[in-house]
């Protein structure tokens, strides 16, 4: 594995290897065991979208691994003033040991990888959010003891989260059901991938159908970053696409709830369901740190 751009690029074996490594690194933190696997290494972090969890977890992760993280705001860098991405890739490759980028277009991440000579990590694009899904899978496995054979249900916008959950879930042996309204479906490339898994994947516009017998329920905000002007339109389109007590009665006993955060209580999830599953949701948030450290060690170690 040279880069971490999207889960479509990863094999099942690579995903499981990263999850196992994430568990081990988490154990080191809990035991207070030093693990400076990236001593002397520097990660450049390019942000074209604002962030809380991505910045803090990557920066903390590099510190815990003995390395250094360098924050690069696109507003202050030449890439934000029109420098071609391929030129930025070749310049930064001379200074850094790896790059994490949080941006809009997937093509920008792919271009960095094609023209740079160091590992590139996708911290988020409009197409996918692979680091988040690695944390989700780690959390689900922690709580359920396995991934293979579980039923994952996603309710809401067919956005970057939906795209990555479908791919990641299917690759580790889960059955995946997704409920999205017409016009807000996952990317066609992801749906083409899912067709290969036959009845292990279900796409519907009925949340109740999707939630039936689920072991894990997952949702995301109705209007993602950059879509704030569509809030009113989306609120109408996603009416009924909410994880609430009624929907949870259709799931299996002990069903988990996951949310990548930030959460809009009263929209995609009720406050009651969120707080009932807060421990699971904030375990998921914590595991961004551990899962991303595994990616860093795999690519830069």
Residue, then its C-alpha position, 0 to 999 in steps of 0.5 A: x500500500x503506497x497511498x490511502x486515497x479511497x477504500x475502493x483501492x484497498x483489499x479486504x486483507x489490507x483493511x483488516x491489517x490496518x484495523x489490527x494495527x489500530x487496535x495494537x496502537x490503541x492498546x499502547x496508548x492505554x498502557x502508556x507505552x511509547x511507540x515512536x514508529x515515525x520518529x523524525x518524520x513530518x506529515x504535511x496536512x493540507x486543509x481546504x475544508x475546515x475541521x475539528x476531528x481530522x486536524x486534532x487526531x492527525x496532529x496528535x497521532x503524529x506526536x504520539x508516533x514521535x513525528x511532527x505534523x505541519x498544518x497547511x491552510x489553503x488560504x495561506x498556501x500557493x495551492x489556494x492561489x492557483x498553483x497547479x496541484x501537480x506542482x504542489x505535490x512535487x514541491x512538498x515531496x521534497x520537504x515532507x514524508x507524507x501528505x494528508x489532504x482534506x478537500x473537495x474534489x477526489x481528483x485533487x487527491x489522486x493528482x497529488x498521488x500521481x505527481x508526488x513521490x511520498x504517501x498521500x492520505x485522503x482526509x476527506x473529499x466530496x466523494x469519500x471519507x475513508x479514514x472515518x470509515x476505518x474508525x467506524x469499522x474499528x469501533x463496530x468490531x470492538x463492540x460486536x467482536x466481529x465484522x463479517x456477517x453483521x448487518x450495517x444500515x445507513x440512513x440519509x444522504x448518499x454522500x461521501x460517508x455513504x460511499x465509503x461505508x458501502x465499500x468498507x462494509x461489503x469488503x469486510x463481509x457485512x451486509x449493507x442496506x442504505x436508505x436515501x431519497x431519490x436524487x440523493x443516491x450514492x455515487x454510481x461508481x460505488x453502486x456499480x461496485x456494490x452490484x458485485x455483492x448481490x443480495x448483500x447490498x440493498x438500496x431503498x428509499x424506505x428507512x424502515x426496510x433498510x433498518x430491519x434486523x440491523x446490527x449497526x445504524x449509521x447516519x450523517x448530517x442532511x447538509x454537508x459542508x458546502x451545502x448550507x445554502x441547500x439546508x431548507x431544500x434538503x430538510x424537506x427531501x430528508x423528512x422521515x430519514x431520521x434515526x429515532x426510537x421508532x426506527x430502532x425498534x426494527x433493529x436487532x437487539x443490542x443494535x449500535x448507533x454510529x455518527x461521524x459528527x457533528x450531529x444535528x439533533x432533531x434532524x438526522x438523529x433524535x437527541x434521545x437516540x444520540x444520548x442513548x448511544x453516546x458511548x459508542x459514538x464517542x468511541x468512534x470519534x476517539x478511534x479516528x486517532x487510532x485508525x489514522x495512526x495505523x494508516x500513518x505507520x503503514x505508509x510512512x513507517 
